[in-house]
Amino acid sequence: MKILLTVQGNSIAPRFDQATEIIVAESDGRQRLVSEPRTIILPHRSAEELSDLIVKEAVECVICGGIEEGFHKFFTWKKITVIDGIIGSYAEALQRCLAGELQPGVVLPSAQQG
Amino acid sequence: MQAIKVLIVDKEVEFTTILTDRLGSWGFAATAANSAEEALAARAMLAPEVVVLVLRDKDNRGLDLMSVLKAEDPAVHIILLPCKGAAIAGMRGMERGADDCIPLPLDLGVLINSIRKVTGSSHSIEIEESDP
């Protein structure tokens, strides 16, 4: 499964439309990554271009902070799982996602530590 | 081993900040310049081995800067990052002597491999990032 996380520094970006850095990770479906996650840097903030990238990369799961309803609906229509409203480090979010333990709207312990 | 000196040139501060930070975490000595003037001053002061130059326009301003940088230091390696709509400018840049051209959005791993390739660097880079 291909997972995309919107990133700001070491955290999940608070807003999907403001993200200029993303991490793309691929799991083998058994809680393990098949390769080193890729970092992709966008030339500017653009929810439309990020959305295009998500579709082109054949991403199956998007982990992000706040996201506009229109994009959420579009991804759902494209059968892409959206786990939104996440607050905390992207590394922890990814680990929890791989373990099948990440739910929308979660404030991760890493956010509370900061 | 001395870190490879990389100068990143783009008018978008957010882009250069992220890229400088990420390349730094991979062991490169990365510096940002957000205008042609800053780029020329940084080149003179730092003598970078690689210049990563973003092409945002269809016109030749970025390529003109590349020509000046190459004239000042013929040994400098230039990697072009053309935005959407600037692919032709990227191709022209390759014709004028750029070492590589990587379209944006930028896959960081592809840029790191390109920097290693153009500098002939095969040494391992210390990874400070803690990706899962």
gemmi code that builds the backbone of each chain (N, CA, C; Angstrom):
import gemmi

chains = {
    "A": [
        ("MET", (0.848, -1.191, 0.000), (0.000, 0.000, 0.000), (0.889, 1.249, 0.000)),
        ("LYS", (0.533, 2.200, -0.862), (1.296, 3.449, -0.954), (0.640, 4.492, -0.034)),
        ("ILE", (1.438, 5.038, 0.864), (0.938, 6.001, 1.859), (1.618, 7.340, 1.618)),
        ("LEU", (0.847, 8.408, 1.621), (1.417, 9.757, 1.460), (1.106, 10.583, 2.702)),
        ("LEU", (2.139, 11.236, 3.228), (1.965, 12.103, 4.398), (2.361, 13.525, 4.031)),
        ("THR", (1.522, 14.499, 4.366), (1.899, 15.902, 4.160), (2.702, 16.338, 5.386)),
        ("VAL", (3.845, 16.979, 5.124), (4.829, 17.205, 6.188), (5.190, 18.685, 6.315)),
        ("GLN", (5.398, 19.094, 7.539), (6.002, 20.421, 7.812), (7.031, 20.211, 8.905)),
        ("GLY", (8.295, 20.347, 8.564), (9.356, 20.005, 9.522), (9.300, 18.506, 9.798)),
        ("ASN", (9.193, 18.142, 11.064), (9.088, 16.729, 11.423), (7.646, 16.326, 11.747)),
        ("SER", (6.719, 17.256, 11.515), (5.318, 17.001, 11.889), (4.424, 16.866, 10.665)),
        ("ILE", (3.228, 16.364, 10.897), (2.207, 16.389, 9.857), (1.821, 17.860, 9.631)),
        ("ALA", (1.782, 18.278, 8.368), (1.427, 19.674, 8.059), (0.013, 19.970, 8.560)),
        ("PRO", (-0.168, 21.104, 9.231), (-1.503, 21.402, 9.794), (-2.597, 21.503, 8.729)),
        ("ARG", (-2.214, 21.966, 7.524), (-3.219, 22.127, 6.464), (-2.737, 21.493, 5.170)),
        ("PHE", (-3.612, 20.708, 4.567), (-3.302, 20.037, 3.299), (-2.901, 21.046, 2.220)),
        ("ASP", (-3.664, 22.159, 2.123), (-3.425, 23.112, 1.033), (-2.180, 23.975, 1.248)),
        ("GLN", (-1.574, 23.883, 2.423), (-0.375, 24.668, 2.710), (0.902, 23.816, 2.659)),
        ("ALA", (0.744, 22.531, 2.400), (1.900, 21.630, 2.457), (2.768, 21.759, 1.217)),
        ("THR", (4.074, 21.855, 1.401), (4.997, 21.863, 0.259), (5.989, 20.703, 0.332)),
        ("GLU", (5.851, 19.891, 1.352), (6.739, 18.737, 1.477), (5.895, 17.510, 1.805)),
        ("ILE", (6.186, 16.413, 1.141), (5.439, 15.190, 1.412), (6.393, 14.007, 1.521)),
        ("ILE", (5.933, 13.005, 2.218), (6.669, 11.744, 2.320), (5.790, 10.672, 1.677)),
        ("VAL", (6.399, 9.866, 0.819), (5.668, 8.745, 0.218), (6.328, 7.455, 0.693)),
        ("ALA", (5.536, 6.629, 1.338), (6.050, 5.359, 1.865), (5.229, 4.214, 1.280)),
        ("GLU", (5.873, 3.082, 1.126), (5.176, 1.925, 0.564), (5.307, 0.746, 1.511)),
        ("SER", (4.185, 0.182, 1.892), (4.224, -0.952, 2.826), (3.900, -2.243, 2.086)),
        ("ASP", (4.298, -3.347, 2.700), (4.018, -4.649, 2.092), (2.675, -5.217, 2.573)),
        ("GLY", (1.924, -4.379, 3.293), (0.629, -4.824, 3.803), (0.745, -5.621, 5.085)),
        ("ARG", (1.981, -5.832, 5.536), (2.201, -6.570, 6.799), (3.004, -5.715, 7.779)),
        ("GLN", (2.651, -4.433, 7.845), (3.225, -3.490, 8.803), (4.695, -3.174, 8.552)),
        ("ARG", (5.193, -3.508, 7.356), (6.601, -3.203, 7.067), (6.710, -2.365, 5.800)),
        ("LEU", (7.742, -1.532, 5.757), (7.990, -0.732, 4.554), (8.805, -1.565, 3.576)),
        ("VAL", (8.494, -1.443, 2.300), (9.240, -2.203, 1.295), (10.501, -1.464, 0.847)),
        ("SER", (10.550, -0.146, 1.118), (11.740, 0.632, 0.755), (11.807, 1.873, 1.638)),
        ("GLU", (12.913, 2.591, 1.506), (13.074, 3.855, 2.246), (12.005, 4.847, 1.774)),
        ("PRO", (11.306, 5.516, 2.687), (10.315, 6.509, 2.251), (10.957, 7.610, 1.409)),
        ("ARG", (10.221, 8.092, 0.411), (10.722, 9.158, -0.472), (10.230, 10.510, 0.023)),
        ("THR", (11.107, 11.494, -0.065), (10.720, 12.876, 0.251), (10.516, 13.623, -1.063)),
        ("ILE", (9.377, 14.260, -1.203), (9.094, 15.047, -2.410), (8.797, 16.485, -1.982)),
        ("ILE", (9.468, 17.428, -2.628), (9.278, 18.853, -2.302), (8.572, 19.528, -3.470)),
        ("LEU", (7.463, 20.188, -3.167), (6.677, 20.870, -4.200), (7.240, 22.276, -4.437)),
        ("PRO", (7.152, 22.782, -5.667), (7.716, 24.107, -5.954), (6.981, 25.249, -5.269)),
        ("HIS", (5.715, 25.033, -4.929), (4.939, 26.053, -4.227), (3.710, 25.397, -3.611)),
        ("ARG", (2.995, 26.164, -2.798), (1.788, 25.638, -2.170), (0.672, 25.546, -3.206)),
        ("SER", (0.143, 24.360, -3.395), (-0.977, 24.194, -4.321), (-1.684, 22.890, -4.025)),
        ("ALA", (-2.906, 23.001, -3.498), (-3.670, 21.791, -3.193), (-4.002, 21.035, -4.476)),
        ("GLU", (-4.214, 21.776, -5.574), (-4.552, 21.120, -6.844), (-3.384, 20.273, -7.348)),
        ("GLU", (-2.176, 20.854, -7.308), (-1.010, 20.111, -7.795), (-0.690, 18.933, -6.878)),
        ("LEU", (-0.910, 19.133, -5.584), (-0.693, 18.033, -4.639), (-1.698, 16.917, -4.898)),
        ("SER", (-2.913, 17.305, -5.171), (-3.952, 16.336, -5.489), (-3.610, 15.546, -6.760)),
        ("ASP", (-3.117, 16.259, -7.787), (-2.690, 15.599, -9.032), (-1.588, 14.586, -8.759)),
        ("LEU", (-0.637, 14.996, -7.916), (0.493, 14.129, -7.581), (0.006, 12.854, -6.877)),
        ("ILE", (-0.942, 13.027, -5.981), (-1.484, 11.890, -5.232), (-2.115, 10.872, -6.180)),
        ("VAL", (-2.833, 11.372, -7.171), (-3.474, 10.477, -8.140), (-2.418, 9.837, -9.041)),
        ("LYS", (-1.462, 10.651, -9.534), (-0.427, 10.128, -10.440), (0.454, 9.093, -9.759)),
        ("GLU", (0.722, 9.292, -8.475), (1.586, 8.372, -7.723), (0.834, 7.105, -7.307)),
        ("ALA", (-0.463, 7.057, -7.617), (-1.310, 5.915, -7.240), (-1.273, 5.664, -5.733)),
        ("VAL", (-1.379, 6.767, -4.989), (-1.399, 6.680, -3.529), (-2.731, 6.062, -3.088)),
        ("GLU", (-2.655, 5.233, -2.061), (-3.881, 4.587, -1.577), (-4.353, 5.145, -0.238)),
        ("CYS", (-3.446, 5.833, 0.464), (-3.810, 6.391, 1.770), (-3.108, 7.737, 1.964)),
        ("VAL", (-3.878, 8.769, 2.298), (-3.326, 10.100, 2.566), (-3.460, 10.402, 4.052)),
        ("ILE", (-2.352, 10.766, 4.674), (-2.360, 11.164, 6.086), (-2.044, 12.655, 6.130)),
        ("CYS", (-2.937, 13.435, 6.708), (-2.756, 14.891, 6.680), (-3.412, 15.537, 7.898)),
        ("GLY", (-3.242, 16.858, 7.979), (-3.941, 17.627, 9.006), (-5.317, 17.995, 8.469)),
        ("GLY", (-5.639, 19.286, 8.528), (-6.925, 19.718, 7.997), (-6.946, 19.678, 6.482)),
        ("ILE", (-8.084, 19.270, 5.931), (-8.211, 19.188, 4.470), (-9.596, 19.694, 4.070)),
        ("GLU", (-9.661, 20.403, 2.956), (-10.946, 20.924, 2.475), (-11.862, 19.764, 2.110)),
        ("GLU", (-13.132, 19.984, 2.344), (-14.120, 18.931, 2.118), (-14.103, 18.432, 0.670)),
        ("GLY", (-13.909, 19.383, -0.278), (-13.909, 19.015, -1.692), (-12.827, 18.001, -2.027)),
        ("PHE", (-11.634, 18.226, -1.497), (-10.531, 17.289, -1.751), (-10.784, 15.960, -1.044)),
        ("HIS", (-11.322, 16.033, 0.166), (-11.643, 14.804, 0.907), (-12.627, 13.959, 0.102)),
        ("LYS", (-13.642, 14.608, -0.416), (-14.656, 13.890, -1.213), (-14.045, 13.312, -2.485)),
        ("PHE", (-13.179, 14.115, -3.125), (-12.538, 13.660, -4.367), (-11.700, 12.407, -4.122)),
        ("PHE", (-10.915, 12.440, -3.060), (-10.062, 11.275, -2.766), (-10.914, 10.053, -2.416)),
        ("THR", (-11.974, 10.287, -1.674), (-12.864, 9.174, -1.317), (-13.480, 8.574, -2.586)),
        ("TRP", (-13.863, 9.472, -3.505), (-14.428, 9.034, -4.781), (-13.389, 8.222, -5.574)),
        ("LYS", (-12.106, 8.614, -5.445), (-11.023, 7.900, -6.129), (-10.571, 6.664, -5.341)),
        ("LYS", (-11.326, 6.341, -4.304), (-11.030, 5.178, -3.448), (-9.677, 5.306, -2.729)),
        ("ILE", (-9.330, 6.540, -2.396), (-8.113, 6.811, -1.614), (-8.553, 7.087, -0.180)),
        ("THR", (-8.011, 6.340, 0.756), (-8.349, 6.543, 2.163), (-7.724, 7.838, 2.662)),
        ("VAL", (-8.502, 8.649, 3.363), (-7.978, 9.893, 3.931), (-8.040, 9.795, 5.458)),
        ("ILE", (-6.878, 9.887, 6.095), (-6.824, 9.935, 7.562), (-6.410, 11.362, 7.909)),
        ("ASP", (-7.393, 12.191, 8.179), (-7.127, 13.627, 8.354), (-7.225, 14.047, 9.824)),
        ("GLY", (-6.886, 15.310, 10.037), (-6.950, 15.854, 11.395), (-5.875, 15.298, 12.315)),
        ("ILE", (-4.778, 14.826, 11.736), (-3.696, 14.240, 12.548), (-2.766, 15.349, 13.046)),
        ("ILE", (-2.453, 15.293, 14.324), (-1.505, 16.248, 14.920), (-0.391, 15.427, 15.573)),
        ("GLY", (0.852, 15.717, 15.165), (1.989, 14.990, 15.742), (3.061, 14.757, 14.707)),
        ("SER", (4.066, 13.966, 15.048), (5.189, 13.748, 14.130), (4.764, 12.807, 13.007)),
        ("TYR", (5.349, 13.039, 11.826), (4.980, 12.188, 10.693), (5.494, 10.759, 10.879)),
        ("ALA", (6.640, 10.641, 11.573), (7.193, 9.301, 11.789), (6.241, 8.463, 12.645)),
        ("GLU", (5.710, 9.081, 13.682), (4.784, 8.357, 14.556), (3.475, 8.050, 13.823)),
        ("ALA", (3.014, 9.015, 13.035), (1.781, 8.793, 12.268), (1.953, 7.620, 11.314)),
        ("LEU", (3.118, 7.558, 10.666), (3.366, 6.464, 9.719), (3.428, 5.125, 10.448)),
        ("GLN", (4.136, 5.098, 11.554), (4.225, 3.848, 12.318), (2.844, 3.351, 12.730)),
        ("ARG", (2.012, 4.275, 13.209), (0.661, 3.893, 13.640), (-0.203, 3.441, 12.464)),
        ("CYS", (0.001, 4.105, 11.330), (-0.757, 3.720, 10.143), (-0.376, 2.298, 9.719)),
        ("LEU", (0.927, 2.022, 9.718), (1.396, 0.682, 9.335), (0.827, -0.381, 10.266)),
        ("ALA", (0.680, 0.010, 11.544), (0.149, -0.934, 12.529), (-1.385, -1.001, 12.494)),
        ("GLY", (-1.984, -0.175, 11.622), (-3.449, -0.151, 11.518), (-4.110, 0.523, 12.701)),
        ("GLU", (-3.353, 1.423, 13.345), (-3.855, 2.048, 14.577), (-4.042, 3.558, 14.445)),
        ("LEU", (-4.088, 4.070, 13.226), (-4.235, 5.519, 13.069), (-5.662, 5.857, 12.643)),
        ("GLN", (-6.300, 6.672, 13.434), (-7.676, 7.095, 13.154), (-7.700, 8.601, 12.898)),
        ("PRO", (-8.661, 9.088, 12.106), (-8.765, 10.538, 11.879), (-8.946, 11.311, 13.181)),
        ("GLY", (-8.364, 12.500, 13.226), (-8.567, 13.395, 14.369), (-7.735, 13.076, 15.595)),
        ("VAL", (-6.702, 12.266, 15.422), (-5.895, 11.859, 16.584), (-4.792, 12.869, 16.872)),
        ("VAL", (-4.636, 13.204, 18.153), (-3.476, 13.987, 18.598), (-2.464, 12.962, 19.131)),
        ("LEU", (-1.357, 12.828, 18.455), (-0.369, 11.805, 18.809), (0.457, 12.262, 20.031)),
        ("PRO", (0.998, 11.309, 20.780), (1.832, 11.666, 21.929), (2.998, 12.585, 21.566)),
        ("SER", (3.543, 12.440, 20.363), (4.670, 13.283, 19.943), (4.268, 14.759, 19.917)),
        ("ALA", (3.008, 15.070, 19.644), (2.544, 16.454, 19.641), (2.476, 16.994, 21.063)),
        ("GLN", (2.084, 16.157, 21.984), (1.976, 16.582, 23.372), (3.343, 16.779, 24.024)),
        ("GLN", (4.330, 16.006, 23.520), (5.698, 16.158, 24.042), (6.306, 17.496, 23.645)),
        ("GLY", (5.911, 17.939, 22.376), (6.481, 19.194, 21.871), (5.971, 20.365, 22.661)),
    ],
    "B": [
        ("MET", (35.671, 13.479, 5.940), (35.534, 13.898, 4.547), (34.713, 15.186, 4.468)),
        ("GLN", (35.157, 16.102, 3.610), (34.490, 17.398, 3.522), (33.148, 17.270, 2.788)),
        ("ALA", (32.161, 17.968, 3.320), (30.829, 17.914, 2.719), (30.829, 18.619, 1.368)),
        ("ILE", (30.026, 18.110, 0.452), (29.884, 18.740, -0.864), (29.115, 20.049, -0.693)),
        ("LYS", (29.666, 21.123, -1.252), (29.014, 22.444, -1.123), (27.986, 22.635, -2.247)),
        ("VAL", (26.752, 22.873, -1.825), (25.647, 23.011, -2.783), (24.976, 24.364, -2.572)),
        ("LEU", (24.801, 25.097, -3.654), (24.071, 26.373, -3.604), (22.714, 26.180, -4.275)),
        ("ILE", (21.644, 26.489, -3.545), (20.285, 26.325, -4.070), (19.740, 27.708, -4.415)),
        ("VAL", (19.319, 27.879, -5.650), (18.872, 29.207, -6.106), (17.411, 29.145, -6.551)),
        ("ASP", (16.582, 29.902, -5.858), (15.166, 30.022, -6.236), (14.592, 31.234, -5.514)),
        ("LYS", (13.621, 31.888, -6.131), (13.025, 33.065, -5.482), (12.087, 32.669, -4.338)),
        ("GLU", (11.618, 31.409, -4.343), (10.688, 30.957, -3.301), (11.466, 30.569, -2.039)),
        ("VAL", (11.338, 31.389, -1.007), (12.098, 31.163, 0.231), (11.713, 29.831, 0.883)),
        ("GLU", (10.428, 29.514, 0.853), (9.984, 28.270, 1.498), (10.640, 27.046, 0.847)),
        ("PHE", (10.711, 27.063, -0.476), (11.313, 25.937, -1.197), (12.797, 25.801, -0.854)),
        ("THR", (13.529, 26.927, -0.896), (14.972, 26.850, -0.623), (15.234, 26.486, 0.844)),
        ("THR", (14.358, 26.953, 1.728), (14.541, 26.631, 3.156), (14.395, 25.126, 3.394)),
        ("ILE", (13.335, 24.548, 2.826), (13.106, 23.101, 3.012), (14.246, 22.302, 2.390)),
        ("LEU", (14.616, 22.680, 1.174), (15.647, 21.906, 0.475), (17.010, 22.037, 1.164)),
        ("THR", (17.338, 23.234, 1.621), (18.604, 23.442, 2.343), (18.632, 22.584, 3.601)),
        ("ASP", (17.518, 22.590, 4.322), (17.414, 21.812, 5.558), (17.563, 20.311, 5.281)),
        ("ARG", (16.857, 19.824, 4.277), (16.881, 18.381, 3.981), (18.249, 17.947, 3.452)),
        ("LEU", (18.851, 18.749, 2.574), (20.190, 18.379, 2.077), (21.204, 18.416, 3.221)),
        ("GLY", (21.034, 19.394, 4.119), (21.906, 19.464, 5.292), (21.812, 18.208, 6.136)),
        ("SER", (20.605, 17.696, 6.285), (20.430, 16.490, 7.105), (21.024, 15.259, 6.425)),
        ("TRP", (21.291, 15.351, 5.119), (21.943, 14.249, 4.392), (23.453, 14.481, 4.267)),
        ("GLY", (23.981, 15.460, 4.948), (25.433, 15.632, 5.007), (26.014, 16.606, 4.010)),
        ("PHE", (25.158, 17.304, 3.245), (25.668, 18.299, 2.300), (25.789, 19.659, 2.993)),
        ("ALA", (26.722, 20.483, 2.521), (26.825, 21.860, 3.015), (25.996, 22.728, 2.081)),
        ("ALA", (24.709, 22.848, 2.390), (23.783, 23.528, 1.485), (23.529, 24.959, 1.928)),
        ("THR", (23.482, 25.861, 0.936), (23.212, 27.278, 1.176), (22.136, 27.731, 0.197)),
        ("ALA", (21.283, 28.647, 0.648), (20.203, 29.138, -0.209), (20.506, 30.543, -0.710)),
        ("ALA", (20.057, 30.819, -1.929), (20.080, 32.183, -2.479), (18.716, 32.422, -3.116)),
        ("ASN", (18.108, 33.573, -2.807), (16.748, 33.823, -3.280), (16.647, 34.900, -4.365)),
        ("SER", (17.792, 35.223, -4.954), (17.804, 36.138, -6.105), (19.105, 35.903, -6.862)),
        ("ALA", (19.169, 36.448, -8.069), (20.386, 36.308, -8.869), (21.567, 36.983, -8.169)),
        ("GLU", (21.290, 38.135, -7.551), (22.355, 38.869, -6.856), (22.904, 38.047, -5.698)),
        ("GLU", (21.986, 37.467, -4.927), (22.412, 36.619, -3.801), (23.203, 35.417, -4.307)),
        ("ALA", (22.764, 34.857, -5.435), (23.443, 33.675, -5.994), (24.873, 34.001, -6.395)),
        ("LEU", (25.054, 35.158, -7.033), (26.398, 35.547, -7.486), (27.310, 35.845, -6.290)),
        ("ALA", (26.737, 36.479, -5.277), (27.526, 36.774, -4.071), (27.907, 35.474, -3.352)),
        ("ALA", (26.944, 34.554, -3.262), (27.213, 33.274, -2.573), (28.232, 32.444, -3.343)),
        ("ARG", (28.160, 32.489, -4.665), (29.131, 31.729, -5.462), (30.541, 32.251, -5.228)),
        ("ALA", (30.671, 33.580, -5.193), (31.986, 34.188, -4.993), (32.535, 33.867, -3.603)),
        ("MET", (31.652, 33.838, -2.619), (32.099, 33.645, -1.237), (32.333, 32.163, -0.901)),
        ("LEU", (31.436, 31.294, -1.397), (31.460, 29.891, -0.965), (32.112, 28.936, -1.967)),
        ("ALA", (32.203, 29.347, -3.225), (32.717, 28.476, -4.288), (32.059, 27.089, -4.242)),
        ("PRO", (30.743, 27.035, -4.446), (30.055, 25.739, -4.387), (30.479, 24.816, -5.526)),
        ("GLU", (30.435, 23.506, -5.249), (30.734, 22.535, -6.313), (29.509, 22.327, -7.212)),
        ("VAL", (28.318, 22.505, -6.598), (27.068, 22.281, -7.342), (26.120, 23.459, -7.106)),
        ("VAL", (25.503, 23.924, -8.182), (24.423, 24.914, -8.058), (23.133, 24.250, -8.522)),
        ("VAL", (22.119, 24.266, -7.644), (20.797, 23.739, -7.986), (19.926, 24.957, -8.296)),
        ("LEU", (19.516, 25.067, -9.559), (18.857, 26.288, -10.036), (17.427, 25.979, -10.487)),
        ("VAL", (16.456, 26.617, -9.824), (15.048, 26.405, -10.187), (14.690, 27.328, -11.351)),
        ("LEU", (14.047, 26.759, -12.362), (13.566, 27.540, -13.513), (12.057, 27.657, -13.381)),
        ("ARG", (11.587, 28.873, -13.093), (10.143, 29.067, -12.895), (9.470, 29.714, -14.100)),
        ("ASP", (10.262, 30.275, -14.997), (9.675, 31.018, -16.111), (10.051, 30.379, -17.441)),
        ("LYS", (9.228, 30.708, -18.437), (9.537, 30.240, -19.792), (10.699, 31.033, -20.374)),
        ("ASP", (10.910, 32.243, -19.835), (11.984, 33.069, -20.394), (13.356, 32.560, -19.940)),
        ("ASN", (14.377, 33.266, -20.315), (15.737, 32.745, -20.126), (16.480, 33.354, -18.943)),
        ("ARG", (15.749, 33.986, -18.004), (16.462, 34.639, -16.893), (17.296, 33.642, -16.087)),
        ("GLY", (16.704, 32.490, -15.809), (17.434, 31.459, -15.055), (18.634, 30.955, -15.830)),
        ("LEU", (18.446, 30.806, -17.142), (19.548, 30.317, -17.976), (20.642, 31.378, -18.116)),
        ("ASP", (20.231, 32.650, -18.124), (21.235, 33.723, -18.157), (22.098, 33.677, -16.900)),
        ("LEU", (21.444, 33.435, -15.761), (22.190, 33.313, -14.502), (23.132, 32.111, -14.565)),
        ("MET", (22.632, 31.014, -15.137), (23.477, 29.831, -15.278), (24.727, 30.155, -16.096)),
        ("SER", (24.552, 30.902, -17.181), (25.695, 31.256, -18.038), (26.718, 32.087, -17.274)),
        ("VAL", (26.232, 33.024, -16.456), (27.147, 33.867, -15.669), (27.903, 33.009, -14.653)),
        ("LEU", (27.176, 32.119, -13.980), (27.809, 31.255, -12.973), (28.876, 30.374, -13.620)),
        ("LYS", (28.554, 29.843, -14.803), (29.496, 28.982, -15.532), (30.718, 29.778, -16.011)),
        ("ALA", (30.471, 31.037, -16.407), (31.575, 31.879, -16.879), (32.535, 32.207, -15.733)),
        ("GLU", (31.950, 32.409, -14.544), (32.781, 32.745, -13.375), (33.542, 31.533, -12.861)),
        ("ASP", (32.913, 30.355, -12.985), (33.567, 29.123, -12.525), (33.168, 27.983, -13.464)),
        ("PRO", (33.968, 27.736, -14.497), (33.615, 26.690, -15.473), (33.511, 25.292, -14.853)),
        ("ALA", (34.101, 25.099, -13.681), (34.079, 23.761, -13.064), (32.793, 23.501, -12.276)),
        ("VAL", (32.000, 24.545, -12.063), (30.803, 24.353, -11.236), (29.791, 23.466, -11.988)),
        ("HIS", (29.160, 22.571, -11.220), (28.131, 21.692, -11.797), (26.768, 22.342, -11.594)),
        ("ILE", (25.958, 22.333, -12.644), (24.631, 22.966, -12.570), (23.552, 21.890, -12.721)),
        ("ILE", (22.634, 21.863, -11.761), (21.469, 20.978, -11.860), (20.235, 21.876, -11.947)),
        ("LEU", (19.488, 21.743, -13.030), (18.301, 22.573, -13.241), (17.051, 21.865, -12.729)),
        ("LEU", (16.159, 22.647, -12.109), (14.877, 22.115, -11.650), (13.761, 22.929, -12.314)),
        ("PRO", (13.307, 22.529, -13.491), (12.253, 23.303, -14.148), (10.877, 23.027, -13.548)),
        ("CYS", (10.125, 24.113, -13.331), (8.728, 23.987, -12.896), (7.875, 23.600, -14.097)),
        ("LYS", (6.609, 23.299, -13.786), (5.638, 23.027, -14.837), (5.635, 24.222, -15.801)),
        ("GLY", (5.763, 23.967, -17.082), (5.749, 25.061, -18.062), (7.132, 25.567, -18.409)),
        ("ALA", (8.157, 25.058, -17.740), (9.521, 25.519, -18.024), (10.397, 24.378, -18.554)),
        ("ALA", (9.750, 23.347, -19.083), (10.505, 22.171, -19.559), (11.425, 22.535, -20.720)),
        ("ILE", (10.940, 23.406, -21.604), (11.764, 23.802, -22.763), (13.007, 24.549, -22.288)),
        ("ALA", (12.806, 25.410, -21.282), (13.952, 26.135, -20.716), (14.959, 25.135, -20.140)),
        ("GLY", (14.451, 24.079, -19.516), (15.330, 23.025, -18.985), (16.143, 22.366, -20.099)),
        ("MET", (15.467, 22.084, -21.204), (16.167, 21.457, -22.346), (17.241, 22.401, -22.903)),
        ("ARG", (16.872, 23.683, -22.999), (17.865, 24.671, -23.479), (19.063, 24.730, -22.532)),
        ("GLY", (18.766, 24.613, -21.255), (19.834, 24.621, -20.251), (20.794, 23.465, -20.431)),
        ("MET", (20.248, 22.298, -20.748), (21.105, 21.130, -20.981), (21.999, 21.374, -22.205)),
        ("GLU", (21.410, 22.002, -23.227), (22.194, 22.316, -24.441), (23.321, 23.300, -24.127)),
        ("ARG", (23.046, 24.181, -23.140), (24.056, 25.206, -22.793), (25.058, 24.720, -21.747)),
        ("GLY", (24.943, 23.461, -21.348), (25.992, 22.929, -20.475), (25.587, 22.559, -19.063)),
        ("ALA", (24.271, 22.570, -18.766), (23.848, 22.085, -17.442), (24.169, 20.600, -17.330)),
        ("ASP", (24.441, 20.146, -16.119), (24.834, 18.751, -15.912), (23.638, 17.823, -15.805)),
        ("ASP", (22.505, 18.349, -15.307), (21.314, 17.505, -15.165), (20.088, 18.407, -15.107)),
        ("CYS", (18.949, 17.803, -15.342), (17.683, 18.541, -15.347), (16.631, 17.628, -14.709)),
        ("ILE", (16.072, 18.058, -13.587), (15.106, 17.235, -12.845), (13.810, 18.049, -12.699)),
        ("PRO", (12.727, 17.624, -13.327), (11.486, 18.414, -13.240), (10.903, 18.420, -11.832)),
        ("LEU", (10.290, 19.542, -11.480), (9.581, 19.651, -10.206), (8.168, 19.086, -10.363)),
        ("PRO", (7.522, 18.560, -9.310), (7.976, 18.441, -7.923), (9.238, 17.591, -7.803)),
        ("LEU", (10.027, 17.888, -6.786), (11.346, 17.306, -6.643), (11.360, 16.087, -5.728)),
        ("ASP", (11.818, 14.977, -6.278), (12.070, 13.797, -5.451), (13.476, 13.972, -4.870)),
        ("LEU", (13.566, 14.140, -3.562), (14.850, 14.454, -2.905), (15.911, 13.395, -3.215)),
        ("GLY", (15.500, 12.134, -3.247), (16.448, 11.044, -3.533), (17.056, 11.176, -4.922)),
        ("VAL", (16.250, 11.611, -5.878), (16.737, 11.784, -7.253), (17.773, 12.910, -7.294)),
        ("LEU", (17.503, 14.005, -6.568), (18.468, 15.121, -6.540), (19.775, 14.689, -5.866)),
        ("ILE", (19.677, 13.958, -4.767), (20.889, 13.510, -4.059), (21.732, 12.608, -4.972)),
        ("ASN", (21.075, 11.705, -5.664), (21.806, 10.835, -6.599), (22.459, 11.646, -7.710)),
        ("SER", (21.754, 12.682, -8.173), (22.294, 13.518, -9.240), (23.525, 14.292, -8.752)),
        ("ILE", (23.438, 14.834, -7.529), (24.586, 15.575, -6.968), (25.788, 14.642, -6.847)),
        ("ARG", (25.536, 13.439, -6.357), (26.631, 12.461, -6.229), (27.232, 12.142, -7.597)),
        ("LYS", (26.344, 11.986, -8.577), (26.801, 11.600, -9.916), (27.638, 12.712, -10.554)),
        ("VAL", (27.142, 13.945, -10.513), (27.866, 15.031, -11.205), (29.188, 15.380, -10.515)),
        ("THR", (29.262, 15.121, -9.207), (30.503, 15.420, -8.497), (31.429, 14.204, -8.446)),
        ("GLY", (30.936, 13.072, -8.977), (31.745, 11.848, -8.935), (31.946, 11.358, -7.523)),
        ("SER", (30.980, 11.697, -6.671), (31.092, 11.317, -5.258), (30.457, 9.964, -5.029)),
        ("SER", (31.221, 9.051, -4.485), (30.667, 7.724, -4.205), (30.690, 7.418, -2.710)),
        ("HIS", (31.222, 8.406, -1.928), (31.308, 8.144, -0.489), (29.921, 8.168, 0.140)),
        ("SER", (29.766, 7.389, 1.183), (28.467, 7.337, 1.845), (28.251, 8.607, 2.641)),
        ("ILE", (27.025, 9.047, 2.683), (26.691, 10.278, 3.388), (26.025, 9.911, 4.696)),
        ("GLU", (26.510, 10.542, 5.742), (25.950, 10.259, 7.061), (24.504, 10.726, 7.123)),
        ("ILE", (23.622, 9.837, 7.533), (22.202, 10.166, 7.583), (21.839, 10.565, 9.001)),
        ("GLU", (21.345, 11.804, 9.116), (20.931, 12.272, 10.440), (19.428, 12.194, 10.611)),
        ("GLU", (18.740, 12.049, 9.494), (17.279, 11.981, 9.558), (16.862, 10.672, 10.204)),
        ("SER", (15.735, 10.688, 10.880), (15.266, 9.458, 11.519), (13.932, 9.036, 10.927)),
        ("ASP", (13.966, 8.787, 9.607), (12.752, 8.291, 8.964), (12.431, 6.906, 9.505)),
        ("PRO", (11.151, 6.568, 9.597), (10.809, 5.243, 10.097), (11.129, 4.170, 9.075)),
    ],
}
model = gemmi.Model(1)
for chain_id, residues in chains.items():
    chain = gemmi.Chain(chain_id)
    for i, (resn, *xyz) in enumerate(residues, 1):
        res = gemmi.Residue()
        res.name, res.seqid = resn, gemmi.SeqId(i, " ")
        for name, pos in zip(("N", "CA", "C"), xyz):
            atom = gemmi.Atom()
            atom.name, atom.element = name, gemmi.Element(name[0])
            atom.pos, atom.b_iso = gemmi.Position(*pos), 0.0
            res.add_atom(atom)
        chain.add_residue(res)
    model.add_chain(chain)
structure = gemmi.Structure()
structure.add_model(model)
structure.setup_entities()
